Amino acid sequence: MSKSVRRCQRLFVLPALLFSIGTINAERIDDPNVLEAMHQELERSMSVLAEQPDPPFYISYEITDNFRAVVSTSFGKVTRSSESGGTFYDVDLRVGGPRMDNTHLVNRRPFPSVTYGSLASQDGIRNYLWLLTDRTFKQASEQLVNVRTRSETQIDTDGPAFDLAPATKVSHAESQRPIQFTHIDWEKRLQRISNVFNGHPKLLSGNAQASVVKNVRFFVNSEGSQIQSDELMYTIVLSASTKADDGSNLSLSELFHARDPSGLPSNRELTRKADELVTMLINLRNAPNIEPYTGPAILSGRAAGVLFHEILGHRLEGHRLKQTNDAQTFKDKVNQRVLPESMSVVFDPALEKFGDTDLLGTYAFDNEGVKGQKVRVIEDGILKRFLLGRSTLSDEGFRDSNGHGRKAVGLSSVARQSNLLVEVEDPYTPAELEEQMIAILKERDLEYGLYFDDIVGGFTITQRSLPNAFTVRPVIVYKVYQDGSRELVRGVDLIGTPLAVFDSVIAGADDMAVFNGQCGAESGNVPVSAISPSILVGQIEVQRASQSRAILPILPSPRS
């Protein structure tokens, strides 16, 4: 979601294996043997490379065994039913020292090298790690020379910060959970659900998809840590699209996530959701486009969760505060008020569920071998902390990781968000929140305010060389008039700058809601969650969204 693009890459292996449903590679060796092979090669690498002029002071190996099964249907027909997977190898090797290593100033490791791998044998695992370690060491050594040269010609503002902060040795193992996914059953189920879209010829697409993703992660490092984790998530996506008479493309989707199939909606509930998607799309086709607007607005819990993720969360990721090209919006605002006194913001990777909803941003240990910790970044409106991986800050109290070093396979860990939770003390009811907005409309003599019911995502820019702004994409928006009546509208993006928006936050309600999604930034896509109530903002701005001018299909739909 963040548009601040930085090269943060690791060595990795592309997918090479196919898996049988219900297992994670029937040919793979036992988990203890995987970890033993990793330990043996790590100890050998540290011992042999110790003879080099600049030996490694730290090495970590991470192997991710991946499996994915997908069934997709469109208008009642199966369009895809497949399985795939692979084994990914990551090597993080540091030369220099904890306060200045090969990632210093240039901030990240070299470009990745790519090879294929499997978990077929201990010898095979060690062979892949040997080749990747050798290549990584050569690149890291070259990069350290550049770091030392640049440190002599550039001002270093990091002070006593760490490039790799110390971490406690840990040992952690999770039991593997079997996959419960049968293609033929899901094909029949999704065909019935996506068949709902068939009765609506104005729809350009009408899809139902189910997937299961399983990642078994093995991690060892030269500090003695050993972690084996099991990540399993089932997802159902309902989506449909149409085109309005003015050429605007309109699309809606509903996503459902669960760690067990029993946590997914029933067929009846999914069919009802599909019907609701169609009804809303038809209403959006007939809704007017809204003009640019500035004024008060209410964001539903889901919409507010996306907003907090984009305009607050990314600016609290600690590694950005070490980068001179970053705007560092909140760097000097510790112990200052940034939200109303009634609001606090927490990141908690240990939180597995909120109500009946499984959260995507949950993990026990981050990708740097540090236990994920609950971080109260804002307390009673006052900024207190940042999200930190092992690349820490110079200020006292920010020199230790709080377990938020995260990444996708093949990339380098940086501080990333987990489960964001907005807490409101003495919240209002949604009706009371709307009454407050209507009072503002009357006080300012404004015709209407806005209610953002759903937002699909957005992006934020944190670099100094570009406008320090954000854009989020609402899909369901209403005008709310002074008499309380509502009118569905479309065609806008919610825009702004972070400090201006936070300065305009007035109050929150008691209707907590969850947004689950994938966040993309320097270290790739990582799963995140945001839990928030409805929020009243005194002043927001919207601009016209980009719009297609393509005419409607000339031929009638074959389904009509």
Secondary structure by P-SEA (a helix, b strand, c coil): ccccccbbbbbbbcccccccccccccccccaaaaaaaaaaaaaaaaaaaccccccccbbbbbbbbbbbbbbbbccccccccccccbbbbbbbbbcccccccccccccccccbbbbbcccccaaaaaaaaaaaaaaaaaaaaaaaaaaaaaaaccccccccccccccccbbbbbbbbbbbbccaaaaaaaaaaaaccccccccccccccccbbbbbbbbbbcccbbbbbbbbbbbbbbbbbbbbcccbbbbbbbbbbbbccccccccaaaaaaaaaaaaaaaaaaaabbbbccccccccccaaaaaaaaaaccccccccccccccccccccccccccccccccbbbbbbcccccccccccccccccccccccbbbbcccccccccccccccccccccccccccccccccccbbbcccccbbbbbbcccccaaaaaaaaaaaaaaacccbbbbbcccccccccccccccccbbbbbcbbbbbccccbbbbbcbbbbbbcaaaaaaaccccccbbbbbbbccccccccccbbbbbcbbbbcbbbbcccccccccccccccccc
